[in-house]
Amino acid sequence: MGKVIAIANQKGGVGKTTTAVNLAASMAATRRKVLLIDLDPQGNATMGSGVDKYDVPATVYDLLVDEKPAANVIQTETSGKYHLLAANGDVTAAEIKLMEVFARETRLRRALEPVRDYYDFIFIDCPPSLNLLTVNAMAAADSVLVPMQCEYYALEGLTALMDTIEQLASFVNPNLAIEGILRTMYDPRNRLANDVSEQLKNHFGDKVYRTVIPRNVRLAEAPSFGAPAMYYDKSSSGSKAYLALAGEVIRRAETATTA
């Protein structure tokens, strides 16, 4: 059964979508079968995957609201060589529609059941807010990967996010766990970044990934070309970092399976 990882942070601008796209592409490059789910109405993960969000035959809306089979909604052609459940502005309407249906918090989990065994990893790019879409992601996920910048406000936001995950686990998904904390846009020359990084490691221990995502121009440029960084510039420090992260996620998953 594929492992479902929600990539979430209530704070915007922390590299959440960048992580979703590049980690999915890096996993696919290791010959894993990967599905990326874009749950953000902005559709940035969709565009970053080389799929035009304004011209897609189906989106997450069709999956969650119209209950179309996942196999009929998934896009199989992306620039990152993974499969995609796309999003666009229609997903905002999906959240409103879901308010009217029974068991609305678990729509995504039930929709993924028929296809989950096909994939090794399923990543969910969550909106930067705690809404019904994010709740659906948490209900469907085995764990949560938290990207964050090493700065003071991000540290405060992390505490709030941990409280949120604990609350969600209590009523929609008792098995939900923290997959890991990923330091993004990291500049080792910044003293505050180093201080916050040390605080994270002291507090969360091995939940903090050893891999650090550097502040990298190529990572910022790649989405405008509709491709993950490894297909835009495979030699960049950003693409190498996400390949290293993929290896770390795989090793953790294998260790958990054999434990």
Residue, then its C-alpha position, 0 to 999 in steps of 0.5 A: m500500500g502506498k504511503v500518503i504524505a501530506i506536505a503542510n504548513q499554515k504559514g505561506g511562503v515556506g517552500k511547501t509547493t516547491t517541496a511537493v513538486n521536487l520531492a515527487a519528481s525526485m521520487a519518480a526518478t528513483r523509479r518509484k510510482v508517485l502521485l502528487i495531489d494538488l489541493d491548493p486552489q492556486g494550482n501552483a503544483t499543477m503548473g509546476s508539473g507542466v500541466d496547464k491548470y486552465d486547460v485540464p479535463a478534470t481536477v480535484y473538484d471532480l474527485l471530491v464533489d462529483e465523486k468521479p473515480a480517481a483513475n479517471v481524474i489523474q493526469t499521467e503526463t507531467s514534466g516530472k514523470y509522476h502522476l497528478l491530481a490537478a487543481n485550479g480555481d474550481v477547488t475553492a468551490a469544492e470546499i464550499k460544496l463539501m460543507e453540504v455533504f455527509a462525512r465531508e472530512t474523509r472524502l479524499r481518503r475514500a476516493l484514494e482507496p481504489v488507487r492507493d495500492y498502485y503507488d509507492f508514494i502519494f504526496i498531497d500539497c496542502p493549502p497554506s491554511l487550516n480549511l476543509l481541504t487541509v482536513n481532508a488531506m490530514a484524514a487521508a495521510d499517514s503522516v505530515l511533512v512540514p517544510m519551514q524556514c529557519e526564522y523566528y516567526a516560522l518557529e512560532g508557526l510550527t508550534a501552532l501547526m503541531d497543535t493543529i495536527e494533534q487536534l486533527a489526529s484526535f477526531v479524523n485520523p488517530n494514526l496521523a504522525i509527523e513524517g519529518i521537518l524540512r529546513t528550506m531556503y536555508d542560508p548557513r551564513n545567517r546566524l539566526a537560521n543556524d540558531v533556529s536550526e539547532q533549536l529544531k534539532n534539540h526539540f524534535g531530534d531525528k524528526v528533523y531531516r538531515t537534508v537541508i534545502p538551500r536558498n537556490v535561484r534555480l528552484a525559484e526559476a523552475p516553476s516558470f518553465g513548468a518543470p521540477a528543478m531536476y529537469y530544469d537544471k539537474s546540477s543545481s544545489g536545489s535539485k541535488a538537495y531534493l534528490a538527497l531528501a528523496g533518499e532520506v524519505i525512502r530510507r525512513a519508510e523502509t526502516a519503518t516497514t521492517a521495524 
